[in-house]
Each structure stands twice: as structure tokens, then as C-alpha cells.
Amino acid sequence: MNVDRAVLAFAGLIVLLGVVLSLTVHPWWIALSVFAGLNMLQAAFTGFCPAAMVFKALGVKPGNAFR
């Protein structure tokens, strides 16, 4: 797995987690999904992704999107 796929998998997990928690715990957990979506949008335009930096530091193989 490379950084690109790790970031996509992590973002998907966070979005799904936010939805499940908003349905089962409290509606305000939807903010977690909103935060993940906004972060994905800003990463698409700026190329800056904090999750990619963390995955790189953990030794995940580099990909093409986040250098």
C-alpha cells in the first residue's frame, strides 16, 4: 500500500465512522465527516495533506499524489 491509497482508506474510514457515530451516539458526530470532507477538498486544491505526512513518517511507501 502506498501513501495515496492509505490516505484514501483513512479518509473513507473517518467519513463512515462519523456517519455511524452520528446515527448511534449523537447527531453532532456528523461534524467528523464534514471535517474529513473539507480536508479532502483542501488537499485536492493545495496538495497539502496532514494524513499523508503522518503516513510518510510511519514509513508507508510514497505514492504519486502527495509528494
N, C-alpha and C positions, 0 to 999 in steps of 0.2 A: 504494500500500500504506500502511495506517495502522499505528500502534503496536501495536494489538491483534493484527493479522494477523502483524506482524513478530515479536512475542513468541511466538505460537503456532508459527510456522515455525521459529524458533530453538530452541524447546524440543523440537520434534519432531526436528530435526536432531541435537541433543545426545543425545537418547534413542537414536536409531538409531546414532549414532556410538559410544556406549558399548556397545551390544549387539554391533556389528561388531568393535570392538576387543577385547571380552571373548572373542569366539569365535576371533579370529585371533592376538591378541598374548598376552594374559594374562587369566585369569578375574577378577582384581581390577578390571578396567576397568568391570565392571558397576556399580561404585560411582558412576561418572559418571551413569549412567541413574537410579540411586537418588537422587542429589543433585538432578537435574533434576526428578524426580517430587516430591520433598519440597518443592522450591522452588515448584512449581506449586500444591501443596496450600496452603502458607502464603500464597501470593499470592491464592488464592481466598477465604481467610478474612480476611486483613488488608488486601488491596488494595495492598500494598507489593510492588513487583517491580523489583529492580535492573536487569534487562534492559530494562524499559520506560523507566527513567530514562536508560540509555545510548542507546537508540534516539531518545528525545526530544532528547537533547543532540546527536545526529548530524543532527537536522533532519527526522526522519520525521514525517509528518502525525499529529496527535493522533487518538485513537480514543475510544470510549465507556467502555471498561473501566478503563483506567489513566489517571487524571487527576492 
